[in-house]
Amino acid sequence: MKVFVIGKGGVGKTTCSSAIAIGLSERYKTIIASLDPAHNLGDVLMTKLGNKPKKVVNNLYAIEADIDFFAMKYLKELEKSLKNVYRYLSVINLEKYFEILRYSPGIEEFSVLEAIKEVIRSNFSAFVFDTPPTGLTLRILTTPKTTLIWLKKLIELRRMILDRRSAIEKIQGKILFKIEDEKIEIPTRESDDAVIKELIKYKNEIEEIQKIFTDKDTYVIGVLNPDKLSFLEMKRAKDVLDKLDIELKMIIVNKVSGDVSLSEIKREFETNVRLVKLRDREIRGIQNLRELYDEIEGIR
């Protein structure tokens, strides 16, 4: 089971994520991972967390993912793949380009996906993700689909290149590329081409990540407050999720007080809606979070 808790900054995602994780840990070996660069999961659970899973209570572990660490891990793996595929790139200083890439658009999204992938592959039965504010989270959820579009086009292009190489080879024989004193045979068939193998391998990895978001056992849960701004932001988020074929399975309306009308929220989202009343104190610590889970229970 995988749970992604999304919403506007400040609506109570971390608190609700923690409560859900504690509830699930009564039935499953559970890990909760904070993906927000501005972590406060440790504050809510009242324990110091880092980049490695830490046991919080029986059957519950927590991690505050270091996005910079996963960015460097992603770039190192990319660098290694490129060096293996394109041997001639060793004649230039490839490392300096990857130092610049660390700050390029999209790296943060891929770094978070790397963190999600690593957590999912760990030895747990239930996974809860406390996500960044809506804007970044939607870019993260969108990244696999847009990446697959590019990869499919790149694979098509590479096959066209191999077809043309094959035609040339039939006319003039083997195609050779010289690096210093070494002659390297240029592949003309897909079975011999390291580039297309790497593209297909990466495509399979991205499809694996995309499947995480669209699986039937994945819960995407929206948290909002009973105010217009967080309502409108969640409405826009749902529109994006619909286009990605990702189901918003539950809405948690947090900090509900008085006679606030929730009819518009219930009508708009047409899904499970859970109400969490406004407390007169901060919700921190295991016992308070267990009590909160009783209000939003329904994730099994």
BAKE-246805 format. One line per field, with one value per residue: x, y, z of N, C-alpha, C in turn. Coordinates in Angstrom, 3 decimals, decimal comma, m for minus. Example, Ala and Ser with C-alpha at 12.3 -4.5 7.8 and 13.67 -1.06 7.14 Angstrom:
// BAKE-246805
nc1	c(13,190/12,850)
nc2	c(m5,690/m2,250)
nc3	c(7,800/7,080)
cac1	c(12,300/13,670)
cac2	c(m4,500/m1,060)
cac3	c(7,800/7,140)
cc1	c(13,200/12,900)
cc2	c(m3,300/0,030)
cc3	c(7,800/7,870)
This chain:
// BAKE-246805
nc1	c(0,837/0,503/0,652/0,067/0,172/m1,200/m1,282/m1,874/0,690/0,948/m1,564/m1,725/m0,602/1,614/0,957/m1,421/m0,409/1,332/m0,455/m1,930/0,101/0,704/m1,722/m1,812/0,402/m0,462/m1,375/0,350/3,853/5,293/6,475/7,066/7,773/9,203/9,087/9,361/11,451/11,576/11,562/9,361/8,548/9,840/9,451/6,702/6,439/7,985/10,716/14,140/14,988/16,535/18,305/18,114/16,007/14,322/13,334/10,258/7,964/6,724/6,683/6,592/8,429/10,460/11,534/13,367/13,782/16,775/16,967/19,008/20,991/19,813/19,667/22,373/22,955/21,303/22,457/25,045/24,570/23,521/25,718/27,511/26,155/26,182/28,915/29,521/28,021/28,760/31,791/33,625/33,173/34,846/37,063/36,554/35,960/33,733/32,646/32,372/30,134/28,094/28,124/27,001/24,525/23,239/21,838/19,937/16,703/14,148/15,713/15,205/12,674/13,225/14,987/13,364/11,697/13,590/14,073/11,537/11,415/13,521/12,626/10,261/11,333/12,324/12,126/9,217/5,655/3,683/3,594/3,982/3,842/4,797/4,257/5,794/4,623/1,722/2,354/5,040/4,688/2,790/4,323/6,185/4,546/3,722/6,039/6,913/5,088/5,492/8,199/8,204/6,993/9,001/11,059/10,012/9,953/12,697/13,655/12,435/13,754/16,411/16,244/15,742/18,214/19,880/18,847/19,623/22,400/22,757/22,064/24,149/26,292/25,860/26,630/29,288/30,638/31,844/31,319/33,547/34,841/37,236/39,115/41,612/44,236/42,714/40,362/36,903/34,124/31,125/27,859/25,251/22,982/20,134/20,425/23,089/23,520/24,413/23,265/20,469/19,728/20,175/18,301/15,886/16,056/15,933/13,416/11,822/12,298/11,138/8,485/7,945/7,981/5,845/3,768/3,625/2,172/m0,308/m1,299/m3,762/m3,593/m2,622/m3,042/m3,964/m4,226/m5,894/m5,329/m6,963/m7,906/m10,931/m11,294/m11,401/m9,068/m7,379/m9,201/m9,623/m7,045/m6,761/m8,755/m7,710/m5,509/m6,761/m7,791/m5,438/m4,508/m6,535/m6,026/m3,682/m4,481/m4,563/m6,034/m7,789/m8,355/m9,327/m10,421/m9,273/m10,602/m9,235/m8,924/m11,559/m14,180/m16,956/m19,922/m19,201/m19,833/m19,651/m20,574/m19,920/m17,337/m17,765/m19,450/m17,867/m15,618/m16,572/m15,869/m14,483/m14,826/m13,289/m13,623/m11,775/m11,645/m10,963/m8,339/m7,510/m4,915/m1,532/m1,065/0,881/3,162/2,796/0,388/m1,529/m1,602/m2,598/m5,207/m6,075/m6,030/m8,257/m10,302/m9,952/m9,875/m10,083/m8,508/m7,239)
nc2	c(m1,190/2,205/5,592/8,880/12,066/15,100/18,703/22,215/24,366/24,455/23,480/21,241/18,825/17,257/16,549/15,084/13,071/11,785/10,827/9,022/7,205/6,152/4,919/2,958/1,468/m0,185/m2,365/m2,976/m3,273/m0,255/2,672/6,132/8,830/11,980/14,224/16,842/19,596/21,440/20,116/18,955/16,707/15,253/16,995/16,793/14,096/14,129/13,414/13,076/13,043/11,663/10,949/8,253/5,442/5,550/3,940/4,642/3,983/0,731/m1,144/1,109/3,287/6,143/8,735/11,569/12,615/13,449/15,643/16,809/14,861/12,750/13,991/14,197/11,489/10,638/12,103/11,057/8,408/8,893/10,068/7,902/6,098/7,508/7,672/4,984/4,416/6,327/6,262/7,999/10,405/10,572/12,020/14,617/16,965/15,670/15,795/18,474/19,378/17,996/19,099/21,565/20,719/20,008/22,222/22,626/22,985/20,708/18,824/18,705/17,510/14,974/14,078/13,789/11,776/9,759/9,401/8,485/6,077/4,644/4,405/2,922/0,515/m0,524/m2,622/m2,776/m2,851/m0,942/2,388/5,766/9,001/12,201/14,988/17,728/21,232/21,908/22,786/21,907/19,187/18,420/18,786/16,800/14,493/14,700/14,403/11,633/10,934/12,921/12,520/9,940/10,415/11,869/9,933/7,847/9,099/9,581/6,963/6,124/7,878/7,011/4,442/5,079/6,224/3,980/2,409/3,911/3,842/1,120/0,895/2,344/0,748/m1,538/m0,643/0,418/m1,113/m1,955/0,611/2,810/4,501/6,763/7,074/8,785/6,615/4,430/2,434/2,298/0,258/1,313/0,700/m0,868/m2,306/m2,894/m4,743/m4,573/m2,030/0,207/2,594/2,594/0,471/1,549/3,626/2,184/0,742/2,881/3,871/1,739/1,947/4,440/3,885/2,090/3,794/5,495/3,676/3,311/5,557/5,168/2,729/0,428/0,022/2,359/5,291/8,526/11,320/14,238/17,167/19,841/23,078/24,509/26,807/29,258/29,559/27,251/25,361/26,015/25,573/22,818/21,939/22,637/20,950/18,448/18,486/18,273/15,773/14,120/14,229/12,835/10,325/9,633/8,772/10,721/9,738/10,376/13,108/15,179/17,383/19,712/21,237/22,070/24,085/25,312/26,290/25,837/25,659/22,791/21,876/22,608/21,621/18,840/18,417/19,124/17,351/14,749/12,336/10,267/12,081/13,351/14,795/16,866/18,118/21,415/21,833/22,964/22,926/22,084/19,284/16,855/14,152/10,633/9,619/11,706/11,782/9,278/9,585/11,476/9,955/8,345/9,980/10,221/7,713/4,951/4,196/1,408)
nc3	c(0,000/m0,850/0,034/m0,820/0,349/m0,383/m0,907/m0,237/1,086/4,609/5,338/6,873/6,055/6,911/9,533/9,120/7,448/9,210/11,136/9,573/8,921/11,452/12,049/9,996/10,711/12,702/11,429/9,363/8,456/8,398/6,662/6,830/4,769/4,466/1,849/1,487/1,093/3,182/5,897/8,477/9,681/11,685/13,806/14,245/14,895/17,080/17,256/16,277/12,890/9,922/6,839/6,715/7,439/10,548/13,514/14,966/16,520/17,518/14,592/12,961/10,946/10,069/7,801/6,738/3,710/2,120/m0,288/m1,779/m1,552/m3,010/m5,459/m6,207/m6,278/m8,377/m10,513/m10,529/m11,283/m13,801/m15,051/m15,009/m16,672/m19,117/m19,622/m19,997/m22,253/m24,218/m25,033/m26,131/m24,893/m22,792/m23,406/m22,941/m20,259/m18,487/m15,933/m15,113/m16,452/m15,258/m12,749/m13,273/m14,171/m11,817/m11,010/m12,885/m14,557/m13,572/m12,241/m9,494/m9,413/m10,548/m8,624/m6,362/m7,315/m7,466/m4,753/m3,913/m5,353/m4,161/m1,510/m1,880/m2,694/m0,402/2,575/3,381/4,064/3,886/2,685/3,298/2,055/2,734/1,093/m0,847/m1,080/m3,207/m5,927/m6,596/m6,063/m8,018/m10,314/m9,898/m10,023/m12,641/m14,094/m14,800/m16,908/m18,907/m19,363/m20,444/m22,902/m24,242/m24,180/m25,751/m28,229/m28,558/m28,686/m31,056/m32,825/m32,486/m33,563/m36,198/m36,847/m36,590/m38,660/m40,888/m40,598/m40,983/m43,657/m44,832/m44,060/m45,587/m48,016/m47,830/m45,971/m42,615/m40,143/m38,783/m35,903/m34,796/m31,865/m30,537/m30,809/m31,205/m32,912/m33,106/m33,612/m35,014/m33,922/m35,814/m35,539/m33,451/m31,400/m30,797/m29,956/m27,524/m26,780/m27,420/m25,838/m23,308/m23,347/m23,484/m21,108/m19,273/m19,906/m19,014/m16,265/m15,698/m16,364/m14,355/m12,135/m12,809/m12,642/m9,915/m9,071/m10,235/m9,494/m8,170/m5,457/m4,519/m2,690/m3,234/m1,391/m0,623/1,277/2,753/4,007/5,380/3,577/0,929/m0,696/m0,309/m1,126/m3,876/m4,848/m4,445/m6,124/m8,641/m8,559/m8,620/m11,210/m12,711/m11,811/m12,794/m15,536/m15,579/m15,044/m12,380/m9,426/m7,099/m4,054/m1,564/0,451/2,969/5,140/7,006/10,263/10,913/12,072/14,010/12,203/9,527/6,078/4,165/1,822/m0,824/m1,112/m0,818/m2,971/m5,167/m5,184/m5,018/m3,695/m1,053/1,848/4,657/7,827/9,957/13,097/14,387/16,656/19,994/20,517/19,502/17,343/18,160/18,678/19,476/20,706/20,415/17,634/17,048/17,972/16,139/13,811/14,197/13,398/10,653/9,745/7,526/5,579/4,331)
cac1	c(0,000/1,252/m0,206/0,674/m0,675/m0,883/m2,052/m1,253/1,539/0,334/m2,916/m1,640/m0,246/2,540/0,207/m2,326/0,444/1,829/m1,583/m2,225/1,193/0,537/m2,866/m1,441/1,418/m1,126/m1,662/1,440/5,157/5,050/7,461/6,611/8,900/8,978/9,725/9,380/12,766/11,419/11,015/8,967/8,007/10,438/8,819/5,374/6,619/8,772/11,970/15,079/15,025/17,550/18,139/17,969/14,816/14,483/12,160/9,560/7,286/6,664/6,151/6,593/9,725/10,308/12,717/13,291/14,647/17,694/16,786/20,330/21,655/19,225/20,043/23,731/22,872/20,714/23,429/26,162/24,124/23,404/27,087/28,060/25,497/26,664/30,307/29,530/27,407/29,541/33,177/34,399/32,988/35,914/38,120/36,206/35,756/32,289/32,228/31,989/28,790/27,159/28,067/26,029/23,223/22,626/20,986/19,098/15,277/13,743/16,525/14,534/11,610/13,826/15,591/12,277/11,307/14,636/13,815/10,332/11,777/14,350/11,785/9,345/12,084/12,745/11,403/8,025/4,387/2,905/4,459/3,258/4,707/4,424/4,776/5,974/3,422/1,043/3,004/6,145/4,155/2,182/5,415/6,751/3,603/3,645/7,334/7,000/4,328/6,169/9,476/7,930/6,739/10,315/11,817/9,460/10,422/14,140/13,839/12,089/14,836/17,598/16,003/15,939/19,667/20,420/18,431/20,469/23,737/22,726/22,072/25,512/27,159/25,674/27,310/30,723/31,220/31,757/31,526/34,511/35,057/38,580/39,396/43,064/44,800/41,819/39,222/35,731/33,078/29,843/26,796/24,200/21,821/19,603/20,955/24,477/23,599/24,326/22,410/19,049/19,548/20,076/17,020/14,817/16,190/15,437/11,961/11,230/12,377/10,136/7,174/7,815/7,618/4,492/2,837/3,471/1,144/m1,598/m1,711/m5,008/m3,313/m2,064/m3,999/m3,579/m5,149/m5,755/m5,632/m7,245/m8,638/m12,231/m11,213/m11,501/m7,780/m6,941/m10,201/m9,346/m5,780/m7,021/m9,578/m6,768/m4,703/m7,587/m7,863/m4,177/m4,482/m7,450/m5,334/m2,611/m5,125/m4,282/m7,296/m7,785/m9,260/m9,885/m10,168/m9,329/m10,811/m8,576/m9,182/m12,968/m14,767/m18,235/m20,932/m18,665/m20,511/m18,728/m21,333/m19,198/m16,204/m18,290/m20,011/m16,788/m14,665/m17,315/m15,043/m14,526/m14,437/m13,142/m13,530/m10,926/m12,010/m9,900/m7,937/m7,012/m3,504/m0,819/m1,147/2,230/3,319/2,132/m0,974/m2,380/m1,738/m3,517/m6,564/m6,400/m6,313/m9,607/m11,209/m9,777/m9,729/m10,780/m7,466/m6,862)
cac2	c(0,000/3,460/6,745/10,183/13,108/16,322/19,876/23,525/24,527/24,958/22,972/20,139/17,562/16,445/16,007/14,043/11,966/11,080/10,103/7,896/6,231/5,481/4,018/1,817/0,660/m1,164/m3,543/m3,235/m2,663/1,010/3,748/7,439/9,587/13,385/14,617/18,303/20,105/22,091/19,015/19,085/15,416/14,941/17,839/16,249/12,801/14,426/12,654/13,574/12,168/11,945/10,377/6,811/5,115/5,445/3,374/5,629/3,091/m0,623/m1,303/2,372/3,911/7,454/9,280/12,865/12,391/14,519/15,774/17,056/13,558/11,995/14,682/13,776/10,061/10,576/12,615/10,114/7,268/9,389/10,231/6,565/5,544/8,202/7,295/3,628/4,391/7,161/6,211/9,143/11,555/10,595/12,955/15,942/16,971/15,464/16,102/19,879/19,558/17,468/20,087/22,576/20,065/19,972/23,402/22,788/22,691/19,308/17,946/18,512/16,545/13,644/13,700/13,303/10,472/8,821/9,116/7,640/4,749/3,964/4,066/1,856/m0,736/m0,966/m3,786/m2,382/m3,226/0,282/3,544/7,042/10,091/13,576/15,626/19,191/21,972/21,395/23,086/20,976/17,821/18,159/18,642/15,462/13,497/14,860/14,102/10,351/10,909/13,757/11,862/8,807/10,960/12,161/8,694/7,119/9,808/9,354/5,579/6,135/8,558/6,156/3,354/5,652/6,363/2,639/1,993/4,606/3,267/m0,203/1,098/2,748/m0,412/m2,453/m0,077/0,647/m1,971/m1,529/2,038/2,907/5,821/6,746/7,828/8,760/5,565/3,279/2,455/1,667/m0,036/1,950/m0,306/m0,622/m3,119/m2,576/m5,703/m4,210/m0,591/0,511/3,776/2,227/m0,376/2,443/4,330/1,237/0,488/4,067/3,888/0,752/2,500/5,511/3,224/1,526/4,900/5,928/2,666/3,564/6,580/4,776/1,424/0,391/0,079/3,677/6,303/9,931/11,957/15,692/17,844/21,258/23,744/24,978/28,184/29,314/29,415/25,855/24,652/26,249/24,914/21,380/21,745/22,642/19,731/17,326/18,560/17,732/14,342/13,452/14,119/11,853/9,068/9,376/8,984/11,356/8,794/10,901/14,498/15,470/18,801/19,876/22,452/22,450/24,621/26,010/25,861/26,038/24,843/21,965/21,305/22,840/20,690/17,496/18,373/19,254/16,249/13,507/11,235/10,184/13,319/13,187/16,082/16,890/19,331/22,309/21,632/24,140/22,677/21,433/17,829/16,294/12,975/9,419/9,462/12,695/11,398/8,123/10,131/12,112/8,905/7,876/10,856/10,075/6,274/4,534/3,779/0,037)
cac3	c(0,000/m0,959/0,300/m1,078/0,924/m1,117/m0,515/m0,114/2,258/5,833/5,609/7,834/5,385/7,708/10,668/8,617/6,982/10,399/11,734/8,685/9,078/12,751/11,911/9,153/11,387/13,562/10,613/8,420/8,691/7,690/6,666/6,370/4,227/4,131/0,594/1,483/1,511/4,493/6,694/9,883/10,103/12,983/14,826/14,531/15,565/18,283/17,226/15,272/11,724/8,919/5,510/6,868/8,236/12,000/14,166/15,801/17,466/16,969/13,241/12,222/10,709/9,429/7,142/6,075/2,554/1,754/m1,732/m2,369/m1,639/m4,113/m6,694/m6,530/m6,625/m9,721/m11,476/m10,594/m12,085/m15,170/m15,545/m15,230/m17,853/m20,305/m19,872/m20,524/m23,572/m25,125/m24,559/m26,617/m24,011/m21,787/m23,810/m22,423/m18,804/m18,322/m14,566/m14,936/m16,970/m14,261/m11,670/m13,710/m14,256/m10,490/m10,835/m14,073/m14,345/m13,599/m11,401/m8,203/m9,610/m10,718/m7,349/m5,503/m7,861/m7,047/m3,334/m3,850/m5,851/m3,173/m0,355/m2,296/m2,812/0,928/3,085/4,137/3,432/3,674/2,471/3,365/1,598/3,056/m0,117/m0,823/m1,485/m4,401/m7,200/m6,822/m6,084/m9,325/m11,291/m9,656/m10,522/m14,093/m14,714/m15,511/m18,169/m19,908/m19,679/m21,331/m24,247/m24,812/m24,356/m26,896/m29,425/m28,674/m29,136/m32,485/m33,523/m32,473/m34,511/m37,535/m37,025/m36,812/m40,004/m41,870/m40,472/m41,592/m45,111/m45,189/m43,864/m46,713/m49,190/m47,655/m44,948/m41,221/m39,855/m37,693/m35,283/m34,221/m30,646/m30,414/m31,664/m31,190/m33,813/m32,497/m34,592/m34,708/m34,075/m36,811/m35,153/m32,119/m30,428/m30,480/m29,685/m26,093/m26,576/m27,383/m24,654/m22,156/m23,453/m23,142/m19,669/m18,558/m20,140/m18,109/m14,908/m15,581/m16,351/m13,002/m11,245/m13,162/m12,135/m8,478/m8,871/m10,806/m8,955/m7,406/m4,020/m4,200/m2,256/m3,253/m0,454/m0,579/2,544/2,607/5,084/4,892/3,073/m0,531/m1,367/m0,345/m1,931/m5,297/m5,187/m4,541/m7,329/m9,767/m8,440/m9,079/m12,674/m13,220/m11,509/m13,731/m16,831/m15,415/m14,665/m10,972/m8,706/m5,780/m3,406/m0,318/0,830/4,400/5,432/8,301/11,043/10,756/13,302/13,895/11,230/8,186/5,076/3,396/0,704/m2,076/m1,133/m1,049/m4,322/m6,151/m5,251/m5,225/m3,201/0,400/2,522/6,096/8,518/11,150/13,823/14,852/18,051/20,703/20,797/18,415/17,316/18,104/19,532/19,003/21,201/19,748/16,230/17,018/18,116/14,857/12,828/14,421/12,641/9,206/9,485/6,312/4,656/4,737)
cc1	c(0,878/0,286/0,599/m0,293/m0,253/m1,721/m1,205/m0,372/0,759/m1,032/m2,910/m1,309/0,613/1,825/m0,697/m1,535/0,903/0,726/m1,931/m1,168/1,050/m0,637/m2,520/m0,453/0,816/m1,444/m0,508/2,755/5,225/6,254/6,793/7,838/8,472/9,778/9,841/10,762/12,724/10,772/10,509/8,290/8,548/9,822/7,464/5,478/7,440/10,004/12,849/15,183/16,124/17,242/18,044/16,738/15,145/13,193/11,564/8,795/7,264/5,985/6,110/7,996/9,497/11,637/12,404/14,291/15,473/17,690/18,111/21,098/21,128/19,508/21,435/23,759/22,344/21,730/24,624/25,792/23,994/24,780/27,704/27,470/26,028/28,091/30,397/29,029/28,267/30,987/33,965/34,211/34,065/37,021/37,793/35,974/34,263/31,798/31,730/30,572/27,748/27,075/27,053/24,623/22,491/21,630/20,044/17,645/15,000/14,510/15,844/13,436/12,166/14,462/14,535/11,781/12,313/14,431/12,604/10,666/12,574/13,535/10,872/10,053/12,566/11,752/10,240/6,785/3,510/3,855/3,599/4,239/4,070/5,064/5,031/4,658/2,982/1,811/4,116/5,640/3,542/3,245/6,057/5,844/3,496/4,902/7,391/6,287/5,019/7,501/9,266/7,639/8,063/11,088/11,322/9,911/11,917/14,438/13,515/13,221/16,085/17,435/16,159/17,427/20,298/20,052/19,325/21,917/23,812/22,777/23,469/26,465/27,059/26,437/28,825/31,387/31,115/32,070/32,418/34,648/36,397/38,658/40,879/43,617/43,893/40,661/38,076/34,671/31,747/28,722/25,748/22,931/21,425/20,193/22,379/24,612/23,378/23,385/20,947/18,753/19,376/18,748/15,862/14,848/15,601/13,921/11,261/11,226/11,320/8,726/6,896/7,378/6,192/3,449/2,605/2,304/m0,247/m2,094/m3,020/m4,772/m2,588/m3,194/m3,357/m4,644/m4,872/m6,132/m5,875/m7,928/m9,960/m12,195/m11,112/m10,171/m7,323/m7,926/m9,894/m8,050/m5,971/m7,860/m8,682/m5,909/m5,483/m7,690/m6,602/m4,118/m5,381/m6,772/m4,219/m3,146/m4,749/m5,536/m7,052/m8,825/m9,894/m9,520/m10,284/m9,488/m10,348/m8,968/m10,596/m13,505/m16,118/m19,151/m20,467/m19,378/m19,481/m19,394/m20,589/m18,032/m16,703/m18,827/m18,909/m15,969/m15,320/m16,502/m15,190/m14,030/m14,416/m12,949/m12,690/m11,168/m10,775/m9,623/m7,508/m5,548/m2,868/m0,970/0,260/2,282/2,404/0,671/m1,935/m2,621/m2,644/m4,968/m7,010/m6,758/m7,738/m10,617/m11,124/m9,640/m10,606/m9,799/m6,989/m6,200)
cc2	c(1,247/4,625/8,022/11,254/14,444/17,484/21,124/23,579/25,073/24,402/21,813/18,795/16,662/15,799/14,869/12,831/11,117/10,256/8,868/6,800/5,462/4,504/2,771/0,887/m0,348/m2,451/m3,952/m2,690/m1,427/1,946/5,018/8,230/11,013/13,719/16,129/18,784/20,821/21,092/19,487/17,809/15,029/15,741/17,264/14,926/12,918/13,520/13,204/12,565/12,593/11,219/8,847/6,518/4,944/4,894/4,400/4,912/1,714/m0,622/m0,004/2,961/5,217/7,919/10,682/12,825/13,636/14,647/16,060/15,746/12,770/12,670/14,239/12,300/9,894/11,005/11,674/8,908/7,662/9,529/8,871/5,946/6,178/7,816/5,884/3,572/5,132/7,221/7,443/10,389/11,645/11,574/14,378/15,825/16,896/15,927/17,540/20,151/19,046/18,365/21,173/21,985/20,037/21,101/23,608/22,458/21,197/18,395/17,687/17,460/15,128/13,151/13,148/11,940/9,397/8,411/8,200/6,211/3,977/3,546/2,891/0,506/m1,272/m1,990/m3,382/m2,794/m2,021/1,476/4,808/8,149/11,436/14,451/17,126/19,892/21,625/21,591/22,106/19,544/17,488/18,019/17,256/14,383/13,526/14,354/12,739/10,353/11,725/13,130/10,700/9,269/11,218/10,883/7,899/7,761/9,577/7,930/5,460/6,749/7,682/4,999/3,841/5,792/5,011/2,117/2,622/4,105/1,909/m0,098/1,479/1,559/m1,387/m1,977/m0,058/m0,223/m1,374/m0,043/2,138/4,343/5,779/7,644/7,678/7,671/4,342/3,478/1,658/1,467/0,565/0,934/0,117/m1,409/m2,813/m3,490/m5,374/m2,782/m0,289/1,672/3,374/1,298/0,480/3,201/3,425/0,912/1,653/4,182/2,922/1,258/3,579/4,922/2,597/2,608/5,369/4,964/2,828/4,515/6,128/3,409/1,524/0,479/1,367/4,639/7,673/10,673/13,450/16,242/19,314/21,784/24,260/26,469/28,138/29,035/27,964/24,996/24,789/25,572/23,413/21,054/21,708/21,379/18,522/17,313/17,966/16,222/13,556/13,234/13,079/10,466/8,642/9,734/9,651/10,605/9,325/12,365/14,601/16,981/19,017/21,207/22,981/22,940/25,258/25,409/26,111/25,107/24,095/21,376/21,469/21,869/19,289/17,356/18,361/17,974/14,879/12,278/11,176/11,490/13,057/14,569/15,937/18,210/20,126/22,051/22,949/23,961/22,046/19,918/17,296/15,068/11,837/9,334/10,438/12,329/10,180/8,597/10,794/11,058/8,378/8,710/10,632/8,620/5,878/4,113/2,411/m0,687)
cc3	c(0,000/m0,802/0,048/m0,577/0,312/m0,603/m0,421/1,141/3,448/6,168/6,610/7,205/6,274/8,883/10,219/8,118/8,160/11,052/10,909/8,855/10,383/12,697/11,107/9,857/12,364/12,803/9,700/8,964/7,792/7,765/6,159/5,948/3,928/2,876/0,473/1,924/2,865/5,446/8,058/10,388/11,478/14,107/15,237/15,300/16,849/18,392/16,118/14,134/10,761/7,631/5,536/7,736/9,718/12,605/15,117/16,916/16,811/15,603/12,437/12,175/9,948/8,851/6,620/4,924/2,235/0,230/m2,429/m2,534/m2,836/m5,456/m7,136/m6,938/m8,051/m10,779/m11,621/m11,459/m13,550/m15,816/m15,884/m16,494/m19,130/m20,651/m20,456/m21,959/m24,596/m24,640/m24,976/m25,758/m22,943/m22,155/m23,384/m20,924/m18,512/m16,956/m14,420/m15,441/m15,972/m13,030/m12,004/m13,745/m12,924/m10,307/m12,017/m13,760/m14,439/m12,671/m10,056/m8,318/m9,749/m9,422/m6,392/m5,995/m7,477/m5,588/m3,175/m4,247/m4,803/m1,951/m0,688/m2,347/m1,461/1,479/3,995/3,364/3,131/3,632/2,471/2,998/1,937/1,981/0,081/m1,168/m2,910/m5,701/m7,535/m6,909/m7,436/m10,408/m11,146/m10,256/m12,046/m14,791/m15,405/m16,858/m19,248/m20,319/m20,639/m22,757/m24,961/m25,101/m25,566/m28,208/m29,650/m29,162/m30,627/m33,310/m33,602/m33,459/m35,954/m37,848/m37,327/m38,197/m41,066/m41,806/m41,168/m43,113/m45,597/m45,107/m45,035/m47,947/m49,004/m46,588/m43,558/m41,061/m38,629/m37,216/m34,568/m32,992/m30,361/m31,341/m31,778/m32,153/m33,185/m33,573/m34,134/m34,928/m35,099/m36,508/m33,714/m31,053/m29,998/m29,967/m28,200/m25,823/m26,465/m26,208/m23,408/m22,162/m23,039/m21,651/m18,866/m18,715/m19,188/m16,665/m14,694/m15,567/m14,989/m12,015/m11,532/m12,609/m10,630/m8,231/m9,318/m10,319/m8,179/m5,906/m3,625/m3,841/m2,410/m2,464/m0,416/0,784/2,245/3,852/4,528/4,507/1,553/m1,229/m1,450/m1,134/m3,421/m5,734/m5,326/m5,771/m8,566/m9,759/m8,959/m10,595/m13,304/m13,006/m12,457/m15,087/m16,779/m15,083/m13,249/m10,173/m7,357/m4,940/m2,130/m0,162/2,344/4,553/6,864/8,952/10,838/12,091/13,002/12,848/9,798/7,206/4,228/2,154/m0,616/m2,220/m1,478/m2,477/m5,382/m6,295/m5,395/m4,824/m1,693/1,004/4,021/6,722/9,775/11,869/14,248/16,326/18,673/21,093/19,554/18,509/17,086/19,010/19,123/19,448/20,537/18,284/16,082/17,113/16,814/13,816/12,986/13,633/11,139/8,798/8,296/5,242/5,119/3,572)
